[in-house]
Amino acid sequence: MRFTSEKRLDDGVLEREFALGDIPGILWTPGSASASAPAPLILVGHPGGLHRMYPRLVERARHSAAEGFAAATIELPGSGDRPRSAAAEQARADLRRALAAGEPVDDEIVDRLVLPLVEKAVPEWRAALDAVLSLPEIGGPVGYSGGVIAIGVRLAVVEPRISAALLFAGSFVPRTMFEEARQVTIPLHVLLQWDDEGNDRQMALDLFDALGSKEKTLHANMGGHTGVPQFEGDNGSRFFARHLK
């Protein structure tokens, strides 16, 4: 991991951009973190496009830092300035066409779009976790917060260092991953926007039902994809405080 920029935000949070090979990322560290008092870590998931998503990502990171957590994110494969996949671009176009026409989204489209992304992104997230946890001021336990929800589900199954996850039910999940969902055992807090125009509500409810965790909570709010109520940030902080402190 190579740091490429560093700045101190007005609330004392240290923001550092980094490169993990050719993968860009950002690490936010609260001013209280030190080698003698390392901060727990939250991996901040998102749908791709670090520059486009930055205002929302930094807000989430600062909210986490106020609770004493470090936060880290990386760019997804095929997003931002990373090389595009022709197959993924075609699958995304097919998805948008189906949604615009008000047609059901075929499982084959979801598989073409999401499964290759999960296969590529999860090892990258784990490599980023290795790199960030090697810093003396960052320690466990670790949480995952955000989407793409299929990536969060896979990470919850294969990454033992993740102790809890807050999942955003705002993206399609391949039916083949429902069996993986049954293997999830960590505490979960799932957010669902009831009127999300780009998501399948019933699929999200079915996925929640399939998740194997004994402790799982679903918060469903009225509104579209970007209409998550501000108070859900406080609910998420309380969730991670219970499991990461």
SULJO-V686647 format. One line per field, one symbol per residue. ss: DSSP state (H for helix, E for strand, - for the rest). phi: phi as a letter, one per 30 degrees, with the letter a starting at -180 (. if undefined). burial: # if it has 9 or more other C-alpha atoms within 8 Angstrom, else .. A space follows every 10 residues. Layout:
BEGIN
ss: ???
phi: ???
burial: ???
END
This chain:
BEGIN
ss: -EEEEEEE-- ---EEEEEEE --EEEEEEE- --------EE EEEE-----H HHHHHHHHHH HHHHHH---E EEEE------ -----HHHHH HHHHHHHHHH ------HHHH HHHHHHHHHH HHHHHHHHHH HHH----EEE EEEEEE--HH HHHHHHHH-- -EEEEEEE-- ----HHHHHH H-----EEEE EEE------- HHHHHHHHHH -----EEEEE E--------- HHHHHHHHHH HHHH-
phi: .bdcaaacdd cjdccbdbbc iccdabbcbd dddaddbddd bcdcdadjje dddeeddddd ddddddcjcd bbbbddeich cdedcddddd dddddddddd dicdddeddd dddcdddddd ddddddddde dddddddcbd dbbbbkbddd dddddddccd ddcabcccdb bdbdeddddd edddbddbbc cbddcddcbc eddddddedd edddcbbccc bdkdeccddd dddddddded ddccc
burial: ..#..#.... ..######## ..######## ..##...### #####..### ..#...#..# #####..### ########## .#.#...##. ##.##..##. ....#...## ########.# ##..##.#.. ###..##### ########## #######... .######### ####..##.# ########## ######..## #.##..##.# ###..#.#.. #.###..#.. ..#..##.## #..#.
END
